[in-house]
Amino acid sequence: MDLITNVSHDLKTPLTSIITYIRLLEKEGKLQGKAEEYLQVLSEKSLQLKRLTEDLLDAARITSGSEKAEPERLNFAEMVLQANGEFARALEEKNLELISHLEREEMYARIDGQKTWRILSNLYGNVCKYSLPGTRVYADLTEERGMLCFCLKNISRDPLNLPAEELMERFVQGDSSRSGGGNGLGLAIASDLARLQGGELRLAISGDLFTAELRLPGETSRAEMDGRKEKCRIE
């Protein structure tokens, strides 16, 4: 953990400078031909390296046990609606039709808002990156036995050539075509963040259909669990 923290910090400082100077060159607007193309590649790769550095630090923090959840009473259904809106334009640009169904507009849970939003951002981001254009994406939220179950389904653009459970392993990517866009840490971190809040992230692959199911303890199940713990202490 100390090693990764120090290395990540040492990487961030020059990387921030690189990104800043790239932005300054873009504002100049005097580059032509291949030079402009090279600058675009530099911009994309520097941001990719920035995300990798941040993901490495997060993965190390979670694995070491130093990452803690700060749960509060939040309307998870509202977060899903917000994610639908935030990613509407990106989905439209990929010619993807989002079909969303929420059992109720108010479905509360005691969760860490920042960590839960990161999970949702990762799942929606993957849908935008890897879905087959011209297909539908389904986002459903239901409640089952006190658990809030958010299910996101999409048709994969490329073949998924490994079992679903392996996608949860760090640095594993679904297919060779993904090597240019991600680092294989996103789903692993999302899974860890779900467990940190007493939930679970499940993946399923059926042909080209990819399903991600996020299960989080609803407010009722959390209250019942706390009540059982209190009863045990009294007894």
Contacts in CASP RR format, 6 or more apart in sequence:
PFRMAT RR
TARGET T0000
AUTHOR 0000-0000-0000
METHOD contacts of the structure
MODEL  1
MDLITNVSHDLKTPLTSIITYIRLLEKEGKLQGKAEEYLQVLSEKSLQLK
RLTEDLLDAARITSGSEKAEPERLNFAEMVLQANGEFARALEEKNLELIS
HLEREEMYARIDGQKTWRILSNLYGNVCKYSLPGTRVYADLTEERGMLCF
CLKNISRDPLNLPAEELMERFVQGDSSRSGGGNGLGLAIASDLARLQGGE
LRLAISGDLFTAELRLPGETSRAEMDGRKEKCRIE
1 60 0 8 1.000
1 61 0 8 1.000
1 63 0 8 1.000
1 64 0 8 1.000
1 66 0 8 1.000
4 56 0 8 1.000
4 57 0 8 1.000
4 60 0 8 1.000
5 57 0 8 1.000
5 60 0 8 1.000
8 53 0 8 1.000
8 54 0 8 1.000
8 56 0 8 1.000
8 57 0 8 1.000
11 49 0 8 1.000
11 53 0 8 1.000
12 50 0 8 1.000
12 53 0 8 1.000
15 46 0 8 1.000
15 49 0 8 1.000
15 50 0 8 1.000
15 53 0 8 1.000
18 42 0 8 1.000
18 46 0 8 1.000
19 43 0 8 1.000
19 46 0 8 1.000
19 47 0 8 1.000
19 50 0 8 1.000
22 39 0 8 1.000
22 42 0 8 1.000
22 43 0 8 1.000
22 46 0 8 1.000
25 31 0 8 1.000
25 39 0 8 1.000
26 39 0 8 1.000
26 43 0 8 1.000
31 39 0 8 1.000
48 180 0 8 1.000
48 181 0 8 1.000
48 182 0 8 1.000
48 183 0 8 1.000
51 182 0 8 1.000
51 183 0 8 1.000
52 183 0 8 1.000
52 185 0 8 1.000
55 183 0 8 1.000
55 185 0 8 1.000
55 186 0 8 1.000
55 189 0 8 1.000
56 185 0 8 1.000
58 67 0 8 1.000
58 185 0 8 1.000
58 189 0 8 1.000
59 170 0 8 1.000
59 185 0 8 1.000
59 188 0 8 1.000
59 189 0 8 1.000
59 192 0 8 1.000
61 67 0 8 1.000
62 189 0 8 1.000
62 192 0 8 1.000
62 193 0 8 1.000
62 196 0 8 1.000
63 192 0 8 1.000
67 196 0 8 1.000
68 196 0 8 1.000
69 111 0 8 1.000
69 112 0 8 1.000
69 115 0 8 1.000
69 196 0 8 1.000
69 197 0 8 1.000
70 112 0 8 1.000
71 110 0 8 1.000
71 111 0 8 1.000
71 112 0 8 1.000
71 197 0 8 1.000
72 110 0 8 1.000
72 111 0 8 1.000
72 112 0 8 1.000
72 113 0 8 1.000
73 108 0 8 1.000
73 109 0 8 1.000
73 110 0 8 1.000
73 219 0 8 1.000
74 108 0 8 1.000
74 109 0 8 1.000
74 110 0 8 1.000
74 111 0 8 1.000
74 113 0 8 1.000
74 116 0 8 1.000
75 106 0 8 1.000
75 107 0 8 1.000
75 108 0 8 1.000
76 107 0 8 1.000
76 108 0 8 1.000
76 109 0 8 1.000
76 111 0 8 1.000
76 116 0 8 1.000
76 141 0 8 1.000
76 148 0 8 1.000
76 150 0 8 1.000
76 216 0 8 1.000
76 218 0 8 1.000
77 102 0 8 1.000
77 104 0 8 1.000
77 105 0 8 1.000
77 106 0 8 1.000
77 107 0 8 1.000
77 141 0 8 1.000
78 105 0 8 1.000
78 106 0 8 1.000
79 113 0 8 1.000
79 116 0 8 1.000
79 117 0 8 1.000
79 120 0 8 1.000
80 100 0 8 1.000
80 102 0 8 1.000
80 120 0 8 1.000
80 139 0 8 1.000
80 141 0 8 1.000
80 150 0 8 1.000
81 100 0 8 1.000
81 102 0 8 1.000
81 105 0 8 1.000
83 117 0 8 1.000
83 120 0 8 1.000
83 121 0 8 1.000
83 124 0 8 1.000
83 139 0 8 1.000
84 98 0 8 1.000
84 100 0 8 1.000
84 139 0 8 1.000
86 121 0 8 1.000
86 124 0 8 1.000
87 98 0 8 1.000
87 124 0 8 1.000
87 125 0 8 1.000
87 127 0 8 1.000
87 128 0 8 1.000
88 98 0 8 1.000
90 124 0 8 1.000
90 125 0 8 1.000
90 128 0 8 1.000
91 97 0 8 1.000
91 98 0 8 1.000
91 127 0 8 1.000
91 128 0 8 1.000
91 137 0 8 1.000
94 128 0 8 1.000
94 131 0 8 1.000
94 133 0 8 1.000
95 133 0 8 1.000
95 134 0 8 1.000
96 127 0 8 1.000
96 128 0 8 1.000
96 131 0 8 1.000
96 133 0 8 1.000
96 134 0 8 1.000
96 135 0 8 1.000
96 136 0 8 1.000
96 137 0 8 1.000
96 154 0 8 1.000
97 134 0 8 1.000
97 135 0 8 1.000
97 136 0 8 1.000
97 137 0 8 1.000
98 136 0 8 1.000
98 137 0 8 1.000
98 139 0 8 1.000
99 136 0 8 1.000
99 137 0 8 1.000
99 138 0 8 1.000
99 139 0 8 1.000
100 138 0 8 1.000
100 139 0 8 1.000
100 140 0 8 1.000
101 138 0 8 1.000
101 139 0 8 1.000
101 140 0 8 1.000
101 141 0 8 1.000
102 140 0 8 1.000
102 141 0 8 1.000
103 141 0 8 1.000
103 142 0 8 1.000
103 143 0 8 1.000
104 143 0 8 1.000
107 141 0 8 1.000
107 143 0 8 1.000
107 148 0 8 1.000
107 218 0 8 1.000
108 218 0 8 1.000
108 219 0 8 1.000
109 148 0 8 1.000
109 216 0 8 1.000
109 217 0 8 1.000
109 218 0 8 1.000
109 219 0 8 1.000
109 222 0 8 1.000
110 217 0 8 1.000
110 218 0 8 1.000
110 219 0 8 1.000
110 222 0 8 1.000
111 197 0 8 1.000
111 216 0 8 1.000
112 196 0 8 1.000
112 197 0 8 1.000
115 193 0 8 1.000
115 196 0 8 1.000
115 197 0 8 1.000
116 193 0 8 1.000
116 197 0 8 1.000
116 216 0 8 1.000
118 189 0 8 1.000
118 190 0 8 1.000
118 193 0 8 1.000
119 190 0 8 1.000
119 193 0 8 1.000
119 194 0 8 1.000
119 201 0 8 1.000
119 214 0 8 1.000
120 150 0 8 1.000
120 214 0 8 1.000
122 186 0 8 1.000
122 187 0 8 1.000
122 189 0 8 1.000
122 190 0 8 1.000
123 152 0 8 1.000
123 190 0 8 1.000
123 212 0 8 1.000
123 214 0 8 1.000
124 152 0 8 1.000
126 187 0 8 1.000
126 212 0 8 1.000
127 137 0 8 1.000
127 152 0 8 1.000
127 154 0 8 1.000
129 178 0 8 1.000
129 181 0 8 1.000
129 182 0 8 1.000
130 154 0 8 1.000
130 156 0 8 1.000
130 157 0 8 1.000
130 158 0 8 1.000
130 178 0 8 1.000
130 210 0 8 1.000
131 137 0 8 1.000
131 154 0 8 1.000
131 155 0 8 1.000
131 156 0 8 1.000
131 157 0 8 1.000
132 154 0 8 1.000
132 155 0 8 1.000
132 156 0 8 1.000
132 157 0 8 1.000
132 208 0 8 1.000
133 157 0 8 1.000
135 154 0 8 1.000
135 155 0 8 1.000
136 155 0 8 1.000
137 152 0 8 1.000
137 153 0 8 1.000
137 154 0 8 1.000
138 151 0 8 1.000
138 152 0 8 1.000
138 153 0 8 1.000
138 154 0 8 1.000
139 150 0 8 1.000
139 151 0 8 1.000
139 152 0 8 1.000
140 150 0 8 1.000
140 151 0 8 1.000
141 148 0 8 1.000
141 149 0 8 1.000
141 150 0 8 1.000
141 151 0 8 1.000
142 148 0 8 1.000
142 149 0 8 1.000
142 151 0 8 1.000
143 149 0 8 1.000
143 218 0 8 1.000
145 221 0 8 1.000
146 217 0 8 1.000
146 218 0 8 1.000
146 220 0 8 1.000
146 221 0 8 1.000
147 199 0 8 1.000
147 215 0 8 1.000
147 216 0 8 1.000
147 217 0 8 1.000
147 218 0 8 1.000
147 221 0 8 1.000
148 215 0 8 1.000
148 216 0 8 1.000
148 217 0 8 1.000
148 218 0 8 1.000
149 213 0 8 1.000
149 214 0 8 1.000
149 215 0 8 1.000
150 213 0 8 1.000
150 214 0 8 1.000
150 215 0 8 1.000
150 216 0 8 1.000
151 211 0 8 1.000
151 212 0 8 1.000
151 213 0 8 1.000
151 214 0 8 1.000
152 211 0 8 1.000
152 212 0 8 1.000
152 213 0 8 1.000
152 214 0 8 1.000
153 209 0 8 1.000
153 210 0 8 1.000
153 211 0 8 1.000
153 212 0 8 1.000
154 209 0 8 1.000
154 210 0 8 1.000
155 208 0 8 1.000
155 209 0 8 1.000
155 210 0 8 1.000
156 208 0 8 1.000
156 209 0 8 1.000
156 210 0 8 1.000
157 177 0 8 1.000
158 175 0 8 1.000
158 177 0 8 1.000
158 178 0 8 1.000
159 175 0 8 1.000
159 208 0 8 1.000
160 174 0 8 1.000
160 175 0 8 1.000
160 205 0 8 1.000
160 207 0 8 1.000
160 208 0 8 1.000
160 210 0 8 1.000
161 174 0 8 1.000
161 175 0 8 1.000
162 172 0 8 1.000
162 174 0 8 1.000
163 205 0 8 1.000
164 203 0 8 1.000
164 204 0 8 1.000
164 205 0 8 1.000
165 203 0 8 1.000
166 172 0 8 1.000
167 174 0 8 1.000
167 187 0 8 1.000
167 203 0 8 1.000
168 187 0 8 1.000
168 188 0 8 1.000
168 191 0 8 1.000
168 201 0 8 1.000
168 203 0 8 1.000
169 188 0 8 1.000
170 184 0 8 1.000
170 185 0 8 1.000
170 188 0 8 1.000
171 183 0 8 1.000
171 184 0 8 1.000
171 185 0 8 1.000
172 184 0 8 1.000
172 188 0 8 1.000
173 179 0 8 1.000
173 182 0 8 1.000
173 184 0 8 1.000
178 184 0 8 1.000
187 201 0 8 1.000
187 203 0 8 1.000
190 201 0 8 1.000
191 200 0 8 1.000
191 201 0 8 1.000
194 200 0 8 1.000
194 201 0 8 1.000
194 214 0 8 1.000
194 215 0 8 1.000
194 216 0 8 1.000
195 201 0 8 1.000
197 216 0 8 1.000
197 217 0 8 1.000
198 216 0 8 1.000
198 217 0 8 1.000
199 214 0 8 1.000
199 215 0 8 1.000
199 216 0 8 1.000
199 217 0 8 1.000
200 214 0 8 1.000
200 215 0 8 1.000
201 212 0 8 1.000
201 213 0 8 1.000
201 214 0 8 1.000
201 215 0 8 1.000
202 212 0 8 1.000
202 213 0 8 1.000
202 214 0 8 1.000
202 215 0 8 1.000
203 210 0 8 1.000
203 211 0 8 1.000
203 212 0 8 1.000
203 213 0 8 1.000
204 210 0 8 1.000
204 211 0 8 1.000
204 213 0 8 1.000
205 211 0 8 1.000
217 225 0 8 1.000
END
